[in-house]
């Protein structure tokens, strides 16, 4: 059977942790930050983890 290729977009966006969770980058943090409040931007600094019910969709795309 041939090797399954890794999804290039997902390997840039997600990282699998030892606990089994998958860490992702938060949306709405790149540009147009002047109109967002400081409180909102501070909240966007926190890490985001993929919901356990969605791990089954993301995990096969990762190389590890």
N, CA, C, O and CB atoms as a CASP TS submission, in Angstrom:
PFRMAT TS
TARGET T0000
AUTHOR 0000-0000-0000
METHOD Language model
MODEL 1
PARENT N/A
ATOM      1  N   UNK     1       0.838  -1.185   0.000  1.00  0.00           N
ATOM      2  CA  UNK     1       0.000   0.000   0.000  1.00  0.00           C
ATOM      3  C   UNK     1       0.885   1.252   0.000  1.00  0.00           C
ATOM      4  O   UNK     1       1.911   1.265   0.680  1.00  0.00           O
ATOM      5  CB  UNK     1      -0.954  -0.004   1.222  1.00  0.00           C
ATOM      6  N   UNK     2       0.515   2.306  -0.746  1.00  0.00           N
ATOM      7  CA  UNK     2       1.351   3.514  -0.762  1.00  0.00           C
ATOM      8  C   UNK     2       1.202   4.314   0.527  1.00  0.00           C
ATOM      9  O   UNK     2       0.229   4.176   1.268  1.00  0.00           O
ATOM     10  CB  UNK     2       0.991   4.394  -1.963  1.00  0.00           C
ATOM     11  N   UNK     3       2.194   5.147   0.760  1.00  0.00           N
ATOM     12  CA  UNK     3       2.137   6.023   1.928  1.00  0.00           C
ATOM     13  C   UNK     3       1.040   7.056   1.733  1.00  0.00           C
ATOM     14  O   UNK     3       0.756   7.471   0.610  1.00  0.00           O
ATOM     15  CB  UNK     3       3.501   6.715   2.171  1.00  0.00           C
ATOM     16  N   UNK     4       0.430   7.464   2.830  1.00  0.00           N
ATOM     17  CA  UNK     4      -0.583   8.507   2.782  1.00  0.00           C
ATOM     18  C   UNK     4       0.128   9.840   2.964  1.00  0.00           C
ATOM     19  O   UNK     4       0.882  10.017   3.921  1.00  0.00           O
ATOM     20  CB  UNK     4      -1.690   8.290   3.875  1.00  0.00           C
ATOM     21  N   UNK     5      -0.105  10.769   2.064  1.00  0.00           N
ATOM     22  CA  UNK     5       0.558  12.070   2.162  1.00  0.00           C
ATOM     23  C   UNK     5      -0.054  12.893   3.286  1.00  0.00           C
ATOM     24  O   UNK     5      -1.257  12.830   3.538  1.00  0.00           O
ATOM     25  CB  UNK     5       0.461  12.834   0.827  1.00  0.00           C
ATOM     26  N   UNK     6       0.794  13.665   3.954  1.00  0.00           N
ATOM     27  CA  UNK     6       0.359  14.592   4.988  1.00  0.00           C
ATOM     28  C   UNK     6      -0.303  15.787   4.321  1.00  0.00           C
ATOM     29  O   UNK     6       0.108  16.211   3.241  1.00  0.00           O
ATOM     30  CB  UNK     6       1.551  15.040   5.880  1.00  0.00           C
ATOM     31  N   UNK     7      -1.309  16.316   4.954  1.00  0.00           N
ATOM     32  CA  UNK     7      -1.958  17.518   4.447  1.00  0.00           C
ATOM     33  C   UNK     7      -1.096  18.723   4.823  1.00  0.00           C
ATOM     34  O   UNK     7      -0.957  19.043   6.004  1.00  0.00           O
ATOM     35  CB  UNK     7      -3.412  17.661   5.016  1.00  0.00           C
ATOM     36  N   UNK     8      -0.516  19.391   3.823  1.00  0.00           N
ATOM     37  CA  UNK     8       0.447  20.472   4.069  1.00  0.00           C
ATOM     38  C   UNK     8      -0.154  21.632   4.843  1.00  0.00           C
ATOM     39  O   UNK     8       0.517  22.231   5.684  1.00  0.00           O
ATOM     40  CB  UNK     8       0.998  20.978   2.760  1.00  0.00           C
ATOM     41  N   UNK     9      -1.410  21.956   4.570  1.00  0.00           N
ATOM     42  CA  UNK     9      -2.048  23.068   5.270  1.00  0.00           C
ATOM     43  C   UNK     9      -2.242  22.767   6.747  1.00  0.00           C
ATOM     44  O   UNK     9      -2.076  23.646   7.592  1.00  0.00           O
ATOM     45  CB  UNK     9      -3.385  23.392   4.631  1.00  0.00           C
ATOM     46  N   UNK    10      -2.592  21.530   7.056  1.00  0.00           N
ATOM     47  CA  UNK    10      -2.852  21.197   8.459  1.00  0.00           C
ATOM     48  C   UNK    10      -1.571  21.074   9.268  1.00  0.00           C
ATOM     49  O   UNK    10      -1.570  21.372  10.462  1.00  0.00           O
ATOM     50  CB  UNK    10      -3.636  19.904   8.552  1.00  0.00           C
ATOM     51  N   UNK    11      -0.479  20.643   8.645  1.00  0.00           N
ATOM     52  CA  UNK    11       0.753  20.533   9.429  1.00  0.00           C
ATOM     53  C   UNK    11       1.307  21.908   9.794  1.00  0.00           C
ATOM     54  O   UNK    11       2.107  22.027  10.722  1.00  0.00           O
ATOM     55  CB  UNK    11       1.806  19.735   8.654  1.00  0.00           C
ATOM     56  N   UNK    12       0.884  22.955   9.062  1.00  0.00           N
ATOM     57  CA  UNK    12       1.286  24.317   9.403  1.00  0.00           C
ATOM     58  C   UNK    12       0.380  24.919  10.483  1.00  0.00           C
ATOM     59  O   UNK    12       0.791  25.835  11.196  1.00  0.00           O
ATOM     60  CB  UNK    12       1.266  25.198   8.153  1.00  0.00           C
ATOM     61  N   UNK    13      -0.833  24.413  10.603  1.00  0.00           N
ATOM     62  CA  UNK    13      -1.822  25.033  11.487  1.00  0.00           C
ATOM     63  C   UNK    13      -2.022  24.325  12.821  1.00  0.00           C
ATOM     64  O   UNK    13      -2.455  24.949  13.790  1.00  0.00           O
ATOM     65  CB  UNK    13      -3.122  25.101  10.787  1.00  0.00           C
ATOM     66  N   UNK    14      -1.715  23.039  12.887  1.00  0.00           N
ATOM     67  CA  UNK    14      -1.999  22.255  14.089  1.00  0.00           C
ATOM     68  C   UNK    14      -0.740  21.605  14.638  1.00  0.00           C
ATOM     69  O   UNK    14       0.203  21.312  13.903  1.00  0.00           O
ATOM     70  CB  UNK    14      -3.045  21.189  13.793  1.00  0.00           C
ATOM     71  N   UNK    15      -0.749  21.383  15.970  1.00  0.00           N
ATOM     72  CA  UNK    15       0.362  20.691  16.608  1.00  0.00           C
ATOM     73  C   UNK    15      -0.226  19.713  17.620  1.00  0.00           C
ATOM     74  O   UNK    15      -1.062  20.089  18.441  1.00  0.00           O
ATOM     75  CB  UNK    15       1.355  21.700  17.293  1.00  0.00           C
ATOM     76  N   UNK    16       0.206  18.481  17.560  1.00  0.00           N
ATOM     77  CA  UNK    16      -0.309  17.475  18.485  1.00  0.00           C
ATOM     78  C   UNK    16       0.518  17.496  19.767  1.00  0.00           C
ATOM     79  O   UNK    16       1.747  17.534  19.711  1.00  0.00           O
ATOM     80  CB  UNK    16      -0.286  16.061  17.839  1.00  0.00           C
ATOM     81  N   UNK    17      -0.143  17.473  20.911  1.00  0.00           N
ATOM     82  CA  UNK    17       0.526  17.509  22.207  1.00  0.00           C
ATOM     83  C   UNK    17       0.623  16.109  22.789  1.00  0.00           C
ATOM     84  O   UNK    17      -0.069  15.192  22.347  1.00  0.00           O
ATOM     85  CB  UNK    17      -0.218  18.440  23.177  1.00  0.00           C
ATOM     86  N   UNK    18       1.491  15.951  23.787  1.00  0.00           N
ATOM     87  CA  UNK    18       1.660  14.641  24.419  1.00  0.00           C
ATOM     88  C   UNK    18       0.380  14.165  25.089  1.00  0.00           C
ATOM     89  O   UNK    18       0.146  12.962  25.205  1.00  0.00           O
ATOM     90  CB  UNK    18       2.783  14.692  25.440  1.00  0.00           C
ATOM     91  N   UNK    19      -0.451  15.111  25.531  1.00  0.00           N
ATOM     92  CA  UNK    19      -1.702  14.745  26.195  1.00  0.00           C
ATOM     93  C   UNK    19      -2.739  14.201  25.214  1.00  0.00           C
ATOM     94  O   UNK    19      -3.774  13.679  25.627  1.00  0.00           O
ATOM     95  CB  UNK    19      -2.272  15.948  26.926  1.00  0.00           C
ATOM     96  N   UNK    20      -2.457  14.326  23.908  1.00  0.00           N
ATOM     97  CA  UNK    20      -3.396  13.858  22.897  1.00  0.00           C
ATOM     98  C   UNK    20      -4.251  14.966  22.316  1.00  0.00           C
ATOM     99  O   UNK    20      -4.939  14.774  21.313  1.00  0.00           O
ATOM    100  CB  UNK    20      -4.279  12.807  23.477  1.00  0.00           C
ATOM    101  N   UNK    21      -4.203  16.142  22.959  1.00  0.00           N
ATOM    102  CA  UNK    21      -4.949  17.278  22.429  1.00  0.00           C
ATOM    103  C   UNK    21      -4.237  17.835  21.204  1.00  0.00           C
ATOM    104  O   UNK    21      -3.048  17.587  21.000  1.00  0.00           O
ATOM    105  CB  UNK    21      -5.119  18.374  23.504  1.00  0.00           C
ATOM    106  N   UNK    22      -4.958  18.574  20.405  1.00  0.00           N
ATOM    107  CA  UNK    22      -4.372  19.226  19.231  1.00  0.00           C
ATOM    108  C   UNK    22      -4.514  20.728  19.413  1.00  0.00           C
ATOM    109  O   UNK    22      -5.615  21.246  19.595  1.00  0.00           O
ATOM    110  CB  UNK    22      -5.059  18.751  17.899  1.00  0.00           C
ATOM    111  N   UNK    23      -3.382  21.416  19.362  1.00  0.00           N
ATOM    112  CA  UNK    23      -3.338  22.858  19.550  1.00  0.00           C
ATOM    113  C   UNK    23      -3.446  23.536  18.193  1.00  0.00           C
ATOM    114  O   UNK    23      -2.853  23.079  17.216  1.00  0.00           O
ATOM    115  CB  UNK    23      -2.040  23.287  20.283  1.00  0.00           C
ATOM    116  N   UNK    24      -4.202  24.622  18.135  1.00  0.00           N
ATOM    117  CA  UNK    24      -4.397  25.344  16.885  1.00  0.00           C
ATOM    118  C   UNK    24      -4.163  26.827  17.108  1.00  0.00           C
ATOM    119  O   UNK    24      -4.225  27.314  18.237  1.00  0.00           O
ATOM    120  CB  UNK    24      -5.808  25.098  16.321  1.00  0.00           C
ATOM    121  N   UNK    25      -3.893  27.544  16.016  1.00  0.00           N
ATOM    122  CA  UNK    25      -3.745  28.990  16.118  1.00  0.00           C
ATOM    123  C   UNK    25      -5.129  29.619  16.134  1.00  0.00           C
ATOM    124  O   UNK    25      -6.047  29.133  15.474  1.00  0.00           O
ATOM    125  CB  UNK    25      -2.890  29.554  14.947  1.00  0.00           C
ATOM    126  N   UNK    26      -5.274  30.684  16.878  1.00  0.00           N
ATOM    127  CA  UNK    26      -6.581  31.350  16.986  1.00  0.00           C
ATOM    128  C   UNK    26      -6.864  32.196  15.756  1.00  0.00           C
ATOM    129  O   UNK    26      -5.956  32.813  15.200  1.00  0.00           O
ATOM    130  CB  UNK    26      -6.640  32.226  18.246  1.00  0.00           C
ATOM    131  N   UNK    27      -8.111  32.225  15.334  1.00  0.00           N
ATOM    132  CA  UNK    27      -8.467  33.123  14.235  1.00  0.00           C
ATOM    133  C   UNK    27      -8.625  34.565  14.726  1.00  0.00           C
ATOM    134  O   UNK    27      -8.682  34.805  15.932  1.00  0.00           O
ATOM    135  CB  UNK    27      -9.764  32.652  13.564  1.00  0.00           C
ATOM    136  N   UNK    28      -8.693  35.518  13.801  1.00  0.00           N
ATOM    137  CA  UNK    28      -8.930  36.949  14.068  1.00  0.00           C
ATOM    138  C   UNK    28      -7.782  37.624  14.805  1.00  0.00           C
ATOM    139  O   UNK    28      -8.007  38.572  15.558  1.00  0.00           O
ATOM    140  CB  UNK    28     -10.194  37.116  14.872  1.00  0.00           C
ATOM    141  N   UNK    29      -6.561  37.156  14.601  1.00  0.00           N
ATOM    142  CA  UNK    29      -5.436  37.719  15.345  1.00  0.00           C
ATOM    143  C   UNK    29      -4.386  38.344  14.413  1.00  0.00           C
ATOM    144  O   UNK    29      -3.379  38.857  14.901  1.00  0.00           O
ATOM    145  CB  UNK    29      -4.788  36.635  16.205  1.00  0.00           C
ATOM    146  N   UNK    30      -4.587  38.317  13.101  1.00  0.00           N
ATOM    147  CA  UNK    30      -3.549  38.714  12.145  1.00  0.00           C
ATOM    148  C   UNK    30      -3.564  40.193  11.790  1.00  0.00           C
ATOM    149  O   UNK    30      -2.531  40.857  11.871  1.00  0.00           O
ATOM    150  CB  UNK    30      -3.694  37.917  10.896  1.00  0.00           C
ATOM    151  N   UNK    31      -4.707  40.714  11.401  1.00  0.00           N
ATOM    152  CA  UNK    31      -4.753  42.098  10.924  1.00  0.00           C
ATOM    153  C   UNK    31      -6.047  42.755  11.358  1.00  0.00           C
ATOM    154  O   UNK    31      -6.912  42.107  11.948  1.00  0.00           O
ATOM    155  CB  UNK    31      -4.612  42.159   9.392  1.00  0.00           C
ATOM    156  N   UNK    32      -6.184  44.056  11.063  1.00  0.00           N
ATOM    157  CA  UNK    32      -7.329  44.870  11.502  1.00  0.00           C
ATOM    158  C   UNK    32      -7.467  44.836  13.027  1.00  0.00           C
ATOM    159  O   UNK    32      -8.569  44.706  13.561  1.00  0.00           O
ATOM    160  CB  UNK    32      -8.638  44.369  10.839  1.00  0.00           C
ATOM    161  N   UNK    33      -6.333  44.954  13.714  1.00  0.00           N
ATOM    162  CA  UNK    33      -6.342  44.859  15.174  1.00  0.00           C
ATOM    163  C   UNK    33      -6.697  46.180  15.841  1.00  0.00           C
ATOM    164  O   UNK    33      -7.024  46.205  17.028  1.00  0.00           O
ATOM    165  CB  UNK    33      -4.994  44.389  15.670  1.00  0.00           C
ATOM    166  N   UNK    34      -6.637  47.279  15.092  1.00  0.00           N
ATOM    167  CA  UNK    34      -6.902  48.589  15.705  1.00  0.00           C
ATOM    168  C   UNK    34      -8.361  48.731  16.137  1.00  0.00           C
ATOM    169  O   UNK    34      -8.653  49.427  17.110  1.00  0.00           O
ATOM    170  CB  UNK    34      -6.543  49.710  14.729  1.00  0.00           C
ATOM    171  N   UNK    35      -9.275  48.080  15.423  1.00  0.00           N
ATOM    172  CA  UNK    35     -10.691  48.194  15.782  1.00  0.00           C
ATOM    173  C   UNK    35     -11.098  47.233  16.896  1.00  0.00           C
ATOM    174  O   UNK    35     -12.189  47.361  17.452  1.00  0.00           O
ATOM    175  CB  UNK    35     -11.551  47.944  14.562  1.00  0.00           C
ATOM    176  N   UNK    36     -10.242  46.279  17.227  1.00  0.00           N
ATOM    177  CA  UNK    36     -10.573  45.314  18.279  1.00  0.00           C
ATOM    178  C   UNK    36     -10.119  45.857  19.632  1.00  0.00           C
ATOM    179  O   UNK    36      -9.064  46.482  19.739  1.00  0.00           O
ATOM    180  CB  UNK    36      -9.912  43.934  17.995  1.00  0.00           C
ATOM    181  N   UNK    37     -10.922  45.612  20.654  1.00  0.00           N
ATOM    182  CA  UNK    37     -10.598  46.130  21.982  1.00  0.00           C
ATOM    183  C   UNK    37      -9.414  45.372  22.571  1.00  0.00           C
ATOM    184  O   UNK    37      -9.104  44.253  22.162  1.00  0.00           O
ATOM    185  CB  UNK    37     -11.817  46.028  22.917  1.00  0.00           C
ATOM    186  N   UNK    38      -8.766  46.002  23.531  1.00  0.00           N
ATOM    187  CA  UNK    38      -7.612  45.379  24.195  1.00  0.00           C
ATOM    188  C   UNK    38      -8.036  44.102  24.911  1.00  0.00           C
ATOM    189  O   UNK    38      -7.290  43.123  24.950  1.00  0.00           O
ATOM    190  CB  UNK    38      -6.962  46.361  25.196  1.00  0.00           C
ATOM    191  N   UNK    39      -9.234  44.123  25.473  1.00  0.00           N
ATOM    192  CA  UNK    39      -9.743  42.940  26.181  1.00  0.00           C
ATOM    193  C   UNK    39      -9.908  41.765  25.215  1.00  0.00           C
ATOM    194  O   UNK    39      -9.585  40.623  25.542  1.00  0.00           O
ATOM    195  CB  UNK    39     -11.093  43.258  26.871  1.00  0.00           C
ATOM    196  N   UNK    40     -10.414  42.068  24.029  1.00  0.00           N
ATOM    197  CA  UNK    40     -10.622  41.017  23.024  1.00  0.00           C
ATOM    198  C   UNK    40      -9.288  40.465  22.528  1.00  0.00           C
ATOM    199  O   UNK    40      -9.142  39.253  22.367  1.00  0.00           O
ATOM    200  CB  UNK    40     -11.442  41.561  21.836  1.00  0.00           C
ATOM    201  N   UNK    41      -8.313  41.344  22.286  1.00  0.00           N
ATOM    202  CA  UNK    41      -7.002  40.910  21.810  1.00  0.00           C
ATOM    203  C   UNK    41      -6.264  40.108  22.876  1.00  0.00           C
ATOM    204  O   UNK    41      -5.533  39.168  22.564  1.00  0.00           O
ATOM    205  CB  UNK    41      -6.164  42.116  21.389  1.00  0.00           C
ATOM    206  N   UNK    42      -6.461  40.486  24.133  1.00  0.00           N
ATOM    207  CA  UNK    42      -5.833  39.753  25.234  1.00  0.00           C
ATOM    208  C   UNK    42      -6.395  38.333  25.301  1.00  0.00           C
ATOM    209  O   UNK    42      -5.662  37.379  25.561  1.00  0.00           O
ATOM    210  CB  UNK    42      -6.054  40.490  26.583  1.00  0.00           C
ATOM    211  N   UNK    43      -7.685  38.201  25.067  1.00  0.00           N
ATOM    212  CA  UNK    43      -8.312  36.879  25.053  1.00  0.00           C
ATOM    213  C   UNK    43      -7.835  36.022  23.895  1.00  0.00           C
ATOM    214  O   UNK    43      -7.792  34.797  24.003  1.00  0.00           O
ATOM    215  CB  UNK    43      -9.811  37.018  24.990  1.00  0.00           C
ATOM    216  N   UNK    44      -7.476  36.661  22.782  1.00  0.00           N
ATOM    217  CA  UNK    44      -7.001  35.923  21.614  1.00  0.00           C
ATOM    218  C   UNK    44      -5.588  35.382  21.792  1.00  0.00           C
ATOM    219  O   UNK    44      -5.141  34.543  21.010  1.00  0.00           O
ATOM    220  CB  UNK    44      -7.050  36.808  20.396  1.00  0.00           C
ATOM    221  N   UNK    45      -4.880  35.860  22.823  1.00  0.00           N
ATOM    222  CA  UNK    45      -3.522  35.352  23.089  1.00  0.00           C
ATOM    223  C   UNK    45      -3.536  33.941  23.674  1.00  0.00           C
ATOM    224  O   UNK    45      -2.555  33.206  23.565  1.00  0.00           O
ATOM    225  CB  UNK    45      -2.789  36.291  24.045  1.00  0.00           C
ATOM    226  N   UNK    46      -4.635  33.577  24.282  1.00  0.00           N
ATOM    227  CA  UNK    46      -4.713  32.265  24.939  1.00  0.00           C
ATOM    228  C   UNK    46      -4.658  31.152  23.896  1.00  0.00           C
ATOM    229  O   UNK    46      -5.159  31.319  22.784  1.00  0.00           O
ATOM    230  CB  UNK    46      -6.012  32.148  25.784  1.00  0.00           C
ATOM    231  N   UNK    47      -4.052  30.019  24.249  1.00  0.00           N
ATOM    232  CA  UNK    47      -3.984  28.925  23.277  1.00  0.00           C
ATOM    233  C   UNK    47      -5.368  28.341  23.008  1.00  0.00           C
ATOM    234  O   UNK    47      -6.253  28.379  23.863  1.00  0.00           O
ATOM    235  CB  UNK    47      -3.037  27.826  23.776  1.00  0.00           C
ATOM    236  N   UNK    48      -5.535  27.801  21.806  1.00  0.00           N
ATOM    237  CA  UNK    48      -6.801  27.197  21.422  1.00  0.00           C
ATOM    238  C   UNK    48      -6.572  25.716  21.145  1.00  0.00           C
ATOM    239  O   UNK    48      -5.619  25.348  20.459  1.00  0.00           O
ATOM    240  CB  UNK    48      -7.409  27.910  20.182  1.00  0.00           C
ATOM    241  N   UNK    49      -7.427  24.890  21.665  1.00  0.00           N
ATOM    242  CA  UNK    49      -7.327  23.451  21.459  1.00  0.00           C
ATOM    243  C   UNK    49      -8.541  22.970  20.679  1.00  0.00           C
ATOM    244  O   UNK    49      -9.657  23.450  20.881  1.00  0.00           O
ATOM    245  CB  UNK    49      -7.210  22.702  22.809  1.00  0.00           C
ATOM    246  N   UNK    50      -8.309  22.030  19.799  1.00  0.00           N
ATOM    247  CA  UNK    50      -9.394  21.456  19.011  1.00  0.00           C
ATOM    248  C   UNK    50     -10.317  20.667  19.940  1.00  0.00           C
ATOM    249  O   UNK    50      -9.852  19.934  20.813  1.00  0.00           O
ATOM    250  CB  UNK    50      -8.839  20.544  17.871  1.00  0.00           C
ATOM    251  N   UNK    51     -11.602  20.821  19.746  1.00  0.00           N
ATOM    252  CA  UNK    51     -12.593  20.126  20.554  1.00  0.00           C
ATOM    253  C   UNK    51     -12.421  18.608  20.386  1.00  0.00           C
ATOM    254  O   UNK    51     -12.199  18.143  19.268  1.00  0.00           O
ATOM    255  CB  UNK    51     -14.032  20.568  20.158  1.00  0.00           C
ATOM    256  N   UNK    52     -12.519  17.834  21.467  1.00  0.00           N
ATOM    257  CA  UNK    52     -12.327  16.376  21.356  1.00  0.00           C
ATOM    258  C   UNK    52     -13.212  15.700  20.316  1.00  0.00           C
ATOM    259  O   UNK    52     -12.813  14.690  19.737  1.00  0.00           O
ATOM    260  CB  UNK    52     -12.579  15.741  22.684  1.00  0.00           C
ATOM    261  N   UNK    53     -14.399  16.233  20.068  1.00  0.00           N
ATOM    262  CA  UNK    53     -15.270  15.619  19.063  1.00  0.00           C
ATOM    263  C   UNK    53     -14.763  15.868  17.645  1.00  0.00           C
ATOM    264  O   UNK    53     -15.175  15.167  16.721  1.00  0.00           O
ATOM    265  CB  UNK    53     -16.693  16.153  19.204  1.00  0.00           C
ATOM    266  N   UNK    54     -13.875  16.851  17.448  1.00  0.00           N
ATOM    267  CA  UNK    54     -13.337  17.153  16.120  1.00  0.00           C
ATOM    268  C   UNK    54     -11.954  16.564  15.882  1.00  0.00           C
ATOM    269  O   UNK    54     -11.435  16.653  14.769  1.00  0.00           O
ATOM    270  CB  UNK    54     -13.282  18.639  15.924  1.00  0.00           C
ATOM    271  N   UNK    55     -11.347  15.967  16.895  1.00  0.00           N
ATOM    272  CA  UNK    55      -9.992  15.415  16.758  1.00  0.00           C
ATOM    273  C   UNK    55      -9.964  14.320  15.697  1.00  0.00           C
ATOM    274  O   UNK    55      -8.965  14.167  14.995  1.00  0.00           O
ATOM    275  CB  UNK    55      -9.491  14.858  18.111  1.00  0.00           C
ATOM    276  N   UNK    56     -11.032  13.571  15.574  1.00  0.00           N
ATOM    277  CA  UNK    56     -11.098  12.516  14.571  1.00  0.00           C
ATOM    278  C   UNK    56     -10.987  13.019  13.140  1.00  0.00           C
ATOM    279  O   UNK    56     -10.562  12.281  12.252  1.00  0.00           O
ATOM    280  CB  UNK    56     -12.369  11.764  14.726  1.00  0.00           C
ATOM    281  N   UNK    57     -11.369  14.274  12.914  1.00  0.00           N
ATOM    282  CA  UNK    57     -11.267  14.860  11.577  1.00  0.00           C
ATOM    283  C   UNK    57      -9.876  15.418  11.309  1.00  0.00           C
ATOM    284  O   UNK    57      -9.389  15.359  10.181  1.00  0.00           O
ATOM    285  CB  UNK    57     -12.305  15.960  11.404  1.00  0.00           C
ATOM    286  N   UNK    58      -9.233  15.960  12.344  1.00  0.00           N
ATOM    287  CA  UNK    58      -7.945  16.649  12.165  1.00  0.00           C
ATOM    288  C   UNK    58      -6.767  15.685  12.274  1.00  0.00           C
ATOM    289  O   UNK    58      -5.793  15.828  11.535  1.00  0.00           O
ATOM    290  CB  UNK    58      -7.794  17.766  13.202  1.00  0.00           C
ATOM    291  N   UNK    59      -6.832  14.723  13.163  1.00  0.00           N
ATOM    292  CA  UNK    59      -5.696  13.840  13.444  1.00  0.00           C
ATOM    293  C   UNK    59      -5.183  13.077  12.206  1.00  0.00           C
ATOM    294  O   UNK    59      -3.966  12.965  12.056  1.00  0.00           O
ATOM    295  CB  UNK    59      -6.090  12.847  14.513  1.00  0.00           C
ATOM    296  N   UNK    60      -6.028  12.553  11.322  1.00  0.00           N
ATOM    297  CA  UNK    60      -5.498  11.828  10.159  1.00  0.00           C
ATOM    298  C   UNK    60      -4.707  12.720   9.193  1.00  0.00           C
ATOM    299  O   UNK    60      -3.923  12.215   8.390  1.00  0.00           O
ATOM    300  CB  UNK    60      -6.637  11.171   9.411  1.00  0.00           C
ATOM    301  N   UNK    61      -4.905  14.026   9.266  1.00  0.00           N
ATOM    302  CA  UNK    61      -4.212  14.943   8.371  1.00  0.00           C
ATOM    303  C   UNK    61      -2.792  15.247   8.831  1.00  0.00           C
ATOM    304  O   UNK    61      -1.983  15.743   8.048  1.00  0.00           O
ATOM    305  CB  UNK    61      -4.990  16.227   8.249  1.00  0.00           C
ATOM    306  N   UNK    62      -2.480  14.955  10.096  1.00  0.00           N
ATOM    307  CA  UNK    62      -1.168  15.294  10.654  1.00  0.00           C
ATOM    308  C   UNK    62      -0.159  14.174  10.403  1.00  0.00           C
ATOM    309  O   UNK    62      -0.539  13.008  10.295  1.00  0.00           O
ATOM    310  CB  UNK    62      -1.283  15.573  12.162  1.00  0.00           C
ATOM    311  N   UNK    63       1.137  14.527  10.310  1.00  0.00           N
ATOM    312  CA  UNK    63       2.138  13.523   9.987  1.00  0.00           C
ATOM    313  C   UNK    63       2.509  12.590  11.130  1.00  0.00           C
ATOM    314  O   UNK    63       3.171  11.579  10.897  1.00  0.00           O
ATOM    315  CB  UNK    63       3.350  14.194   9.513  1.00  0.00           C
ATOM    316  N   UNK    64       2.102  12.900  12.360  1.00  0.00           N
ATOM    317  CA  UNK    64       2.509  12.085  13.511  1.00  0.00           C
ATOM    318  C   UNK    64       1.347  11.486  14.215  1.00  0.00           C
ATOM    319  O   UNK    64       1.523  10.774  15.204  1.00  0.00           O
ATOM    320  CB  UNK    64       3.302  12.893  14.480  1.00  0.00           C
TER
END
